Amino acid sequence: MKRIIFILVIILAASVSLQAQVSTAQVTGHVYDENKAPLPGVTIVLFNPATNRTTGTMTNERGLYNLVGIQPGRYQLSATFIGYHKTTSNIQLTVGQNAVVDFNMVPSSVQLAQVDVVSNAPKFELSKSDISTTVRAEQIMQLPAESRNVLNLAGLSPGVKSYSPVGGQTLPSAGAVSS
């Protein structure tokens, strides 16, 4: 009995596996430049006009692309890359098909316009090094009642360090502290 159950499980697993493999198609290919050298980083887009759905990928360093799990149907497959004309191919995919579509890109004669970047240096007051912070009454009131002291709030201001002189209370300082 165990042997029969084992065989049935194997048959069931194999049929599910085979069924999953044949319900979609795959598109692979290479993209080459005018000298037949592979082009990495080319954008590959697969568009289904019937469903208005798009999927895509990019070519690897060898100019190879691979689109898997594609539903059967009619598609427009296109390759685009800066400096080259867009290339499009219409394909029909069937269940289980592994379509191979290679692209040979043609250089574009369109010149990219020059881009000039102009910037002004930010204006800094180099002769002044004042640091100031405005403390509102609400901020003082939000301090815990036992330590509601403006000096405690000043110690939280940017650029201020607190120090404790020998035998004294903690004091905020915005400059160097002598020891």
ABEGO torsion letter per residue (X at the ends): XAAAAAAAAAAAAAAAAAAAAAABBBBBEBBBBAAGBBBBGBBBBBBBAAAGBBBBBBBBAAGBBBBBGBBBEBBBBBBBBBGBBBBBBBBBBBBGBBBBBBBBBBBBABBBBBBBBBBBBBBBBAABABBBBBBBAAAAAABBAAABBAAAAAAABBGBBBBBBBGBBBBBBABBBBX
